[in-house]
Amino acid sequence: MMGGYGMGFGFGGFFMLLWWVLIIVGIVALVRWLSHPHTYGQGGSDKAMDILRERYARGEINDEEFQKRKRELS
């Protein structure tokens, strides 16, 4: 009598293993996501200021325009 028992993992064991792997990967991803602070306002402002400086350095905008936009970003 060889029912499905005693035959190793089988499909049920495979899916159980897959389920636990997915749970562990999800927890690790959540912890990593929560551990990195999201500074949307600050990061965007820094990037905008970098672009503004690049445009000024290339001569696309003059000093007056640079100062005006710099005040707006602050």
C-alpha positions in Angstrom: 0.0 0.0 0.0 1.7 3.1 -1.3 -0.7 5.9 -0.9 0.7 9.4 -1.3 2.2 9.3 2.1 5.9 8.6 2.5 6.7 9.5 -1.0 8.7 12.6 -0.1 7.5 16.2 -0.5 5.2 15.8 -3.5 3.2 18.7 -4.9 1.9 19.7 -1.5 5.3 19.9 0.0 6.7 21.9 -3.0 3.9 24.5 -2.7 4.3 24.7 1.0 8.1 25.4 0.5 7.3 27.9 -2.2 4.7 29.6 0.1 7.3 30.0 2.9 10.0 31.3 0.5 7.5 33.9 -0.7 6.6 34.9 2.8 10.3 35.3 3.8 11.1 37.2 0.6 8.1 39.5 1.3 9.2 40.2 4.8 12.8 40.9 3.8 11.5 43.3 1.0 9.2 45.1 3.5 12.0 45.5 6.0 14.4 46.9 3.4 11.7 49.2 2.1 10.9 50.6 5.5 14.6 51.0 6.5 15.3 53.4 3.6 13.7 56.7 4.4 11.7 58.3 1.6 12.3 62.0 1.3 10.2 62.9 -1.6 10.2 66.7 -1.0 13.9 67.0 -0.2 15.2 64.6 -2.8 13.2 66.3 -5.5 14.3 69.7 -4.4 18.0 68.7 -4.5 17.5 67.2 -7.9 15.8 70.4 -9.1 18.6 72.5 -7.7 21.2 70.3 -9.5 19.4 70.8 -12.8 19.2 74.5 -12.2 22.9 74.7 -11.5 23.6 72.7 -14.7 21.5 75.0 -16.8 23.2 78.0 -15.3 26.6 76.5 -15.9 25.8 75.8 -19.6 24.6 79.4 -20.0 21.0 78.5 -20.7 19.8 80.9 -18.0 21.3 84.2 -16.8 22.2 85.1 -13.2 18.9 86.9 -12.6 16.8 83.9 -13.7 19.1 81.6 -11.6 18.6 83.6 -8.4 14.8 83.8 -9.0 14.4 80.1 -9.4 16.8 79.3 -6.6 14.6 81.4 -4.2 11.5 79.6 -5.5 13.1 76.2 -4.8 14.2 77.1 -1.2 
